[in-house]
Structures are given as structure tokens and as C-alpha cells.
Amino acid sequence: MAEPSPRATAGTANPTAGPTRTTAAATRGASAPAQLPGTERPETGSAAGPDTAPPTGSATEGAAVIAARGLTKRYRGGQLAVDGLDLTVPRGSVFGFLGPNGSGKTTTIRMLLGLIEPSEGSARLLGEPMPEATDRVLPRVGALIEGPALYGFLSGRDNLLRFDAADPVADPRTRRARVGGALERVGLSAAAGKKAGAYSLGMKQRLGLAAALLQPRELLVLDEPTNGLDPQGMREIRTLVRELAGDGITVFLSSHLLDEIEQVCTHTAVMNRGRLVTQGTVAEMAGQARGRLVVTTPDPAEAARVLREHGVTSVTVDGEEVTGELPPDTAEMATGTPAPSTDAQSGGGGKDVLADADGTGRAAPPDLADLNAALVHADVRVRGFALRRASLEDVFVSLTGEGFNVAG
């Protein structure tokens, strides 16, 4: 496969080659840097990110940074990868794009960035139509799609110097300062002189992020940015994402790690089998599934009977733990309870909001207090009484029937 010139690397609007849909952000195995004369080929993979001029001509403040309507991609043979996607990403948000592997996330991103054309529908990036406005828009976008394409025989610093040199408007007098700042921001200063071919997967991810940050961006698109990182590295990338958002950059983050989305994102959308299942704020999504009442007692059979009599549904017993779903109104009131009591049991991975079981201190929502009183009146020995909020994973399973790997 022929490789693009250095000016056609990720995120660079090529001023000399006409349309740049295949050269503008990171693509999987399609946009590696050009082969240097008389040298080996770079490692295959995705280009590291855009490296062009500072943003100009911003879209109207407050408008959606990404807007897709009816976006569809059908490959030869009839395979439907993305089906009628309607997506809106607010300016200034950290937007988590969720979905299991193979759900259509990367195909969607490639259409949004103009790297591939949709079969149907439309997409606007920073207020302009894609892929028609690729040359104008992509210099304002940083991207890391699944992994950077690097010259393995060059050091990390020299890779970034080459990316920066591909920018026709980058000031060569400040190039080394820009590269040094990008390396420091992603924690690679100490390894800057090491050959990229000897980098770990996590270090390559960091270098790709550094390339995407060589110039100011309005939008940063990250596809699985913590892939290959150890827990400390994952935490550092999350901190970096928050800092970028604090600088006013909109971050569009694709992931299958729910913990990652919950910790850094303000908004989210879920893809499943090529279709958009839901979108909204993280809080709105978490609110789509009701929590479960959890009672810990040495009298589980009697507790289950009492709970059923008082309207609790889907009651299950597991040892001394009895759980069930509350009616919607009761659950909504209970999630506002301010602080947990010390005798409640948490368990699982849920987040507990506890009702006051001893009748002192803060007042519990009436329905929960009545439930607790009914248990006590029936001589059920209550050791723990809690409402376990649904996690983002619970919501996803309720929407799609599929699970996720949750990062620790």
C-alpha cells in the first residue's frame, strides 16, 4: 500500500494534494508517515494526530461541535456497520462514546472526520459539513484513532519533530519548544530520546497524544486513549483529559471501559450493533435504571415476604442479602438521601445511598422508613438497609443485554 507524504499525516490539511479525506486524522493502518528516502518503513498503525495551524474561524459559540443526522455506513456485501446515527456533541463537553468492540464506534469516528464517506446521512464538524470541509476543519481537530503510526527507528522526540515539520504554518523557530512541551504534558520527557520502536504500547499511546497536542485544538478525538496503559498511566491520561476540558477543548472519547467514562465524561452516548441506543448527560444515563433495595438480615425468607407485600418487585435472596426493585417514586426520593449510615452493607460495585434505620439523625424518605418499620414489626433482624444505585454498567446491560469490561 502506498504511503502518504509527511504533509498528509493525521490532522493535517494537505495544501498541495487536493482532497485529504484519507490524510486528515488518524486512521487505522492507512495514514502512517511517509517513508524517508533510503530508510526503513515506519511501523503500521494509525497516525498520531493532527499537526497544523492554530484554530481559526471557530463555529458559533454554544453550537454543537459534532452533529450527525441519519449517518449510515454500508460496506460491500451489504454489511451495515452504522445504521441511521443521530448524534449531538455539545461544545465544551467531555463526551464519552460507549460501545462494545465491533459496535460501530470507530467507523462512526472515521465518517465524522471525513476519512470515509457515509453511505447515507450527513455529518457536521465544528459547524461545517464533512467531508466537504475537511481541509478547513481538520487543522482545528486533534485525533488519536486506535493507535499512532510512528517511525520505529526514530526517537520519540524526532517523531514529533517530523510531525511538526509537516505543518506548513508551524514556526520552525519554536518547534523544539512545542515538541518539548507536548512531551512533558504526556509524561514522556525522560524517554524522549528513546527509539519509538522500543516504546511500550502505553508509551506509544502517549506519543500519539503528544502529536495531537502540538498545536491548539478546538476538538480532540480519542479512540480508546488508555489502551495499553497501566493503572497509573490511565489515571494520568484521565487527568490530562480533564485539564484539556478545563482549557475549553471539547473532548470526544471513545471507549468500552465504563469506569473511564464515569470518571471523566460529562455526556455520553451508547452504540450497539451499529445503532445509537441512547445519549445524554452521564447523570441522565445513570438515572435510566432504578437502583435496588438491599437488606442484610439473618432472616432472609421473612424479609423477602415482607418486601413483596409492600410493593418491592424482583426480590432475590443471596445468603443473608435480600434485594429488590423499589417503585420509581420511592427510588427517586431515596437517591437524594445525603449520607450513608455506618451499619449499612455496600457489596457488589454499586454506590449505596442509605436510609436512616435507627430513627435518629436525618430523616429517611417515608416509603423507605415504612419498609424498614414493617421489617422490624415482623421481627426481621435488620443489619443493613440500603438503596444501591445502578452503575453505568447496569444501565448498559438494561439497554442492550450485553456487558462491559469495567476498569478498576
ZIBEL-V346562 format. One record per backbone hydrogen bond with DSSP energy under -1.0 kcal/mol. NH is the residue of the N-H (numbers start at 1). CO is the residue of the C=O. Records with the same first field share a line. If there is no record, write none. Layout:
NH->CO + CO
This chain:
8->5
9->6
11->24
12->9
23->20
39->36
43->150
63->60
65->89
66->89
67->124
68->87
69->122
71->85
72->120
73->82
75->79
78->75
81->73
82->73
83->274
85->71
87->68
89->66
93->90
95->251
96->267
97->253
98->269
103->100
108->104
109->105
110->106
111->107
112->108
113->109
114->111
115->110
116->110
119->72
120->72
122->69
124->67
125->128
126->65
128->125
130->123
133->129
134->131
137->133
138->134
140->137
141->138
142->219
144->221
154->151
156->194
157->192
159->155
160->156
161->157
162->158
163->159
164->160
165->161
166->162
167->164
170->167
174->171
178->174
179->175
180->176
181->177
182->178
183->179
184->180
185->181
186->182
187->184
188->183
192->189
194->191
196->154
197->152
198->195
199->196
204->200
205->201
206->202
207->203
208->204
209->205
210->206
211->207
212->208
214->211
218->140
219->140
220->250
221->142
222->252
223->144
224->254
227->224
229->226
234->230
235->231
236->232
237->233
238->234
239->235
240->236
241->237
242->238
243->239
244->240
245->241
246->242
247->243
248->245
249->244
250->218
251->93
252->220
253->95
254->222
255->97
261->257
262->258
263->259
264->260
265->261
266->94
267->94
268->280
269->96
270->278
271->98
272->275
274->103
275->272
277->270
280->268
282->266
285->281
286->282
287->283
288->285
292->388
293->324
294->386
295->322
296->384
297->320
303->299
304->300
305->301
306->302
307->303
308->304
309->305
310->306
311->308
312->307
313->325
316->323
318->321
321->318
322->295
323->316
324->293
325->313
331->327
332->328
333->329
334->330
335->331
336->333
337->334
344->341
353->387
369->365
370->366
371->367
372->368
373->369
374->370
375->371
376->372
377->373
378->374
379->376
380->375
383->296
384->296
386->294
387->353
388->292
389->351
395->391
396->392
397->393
398->394
399->395
400->396
401->397
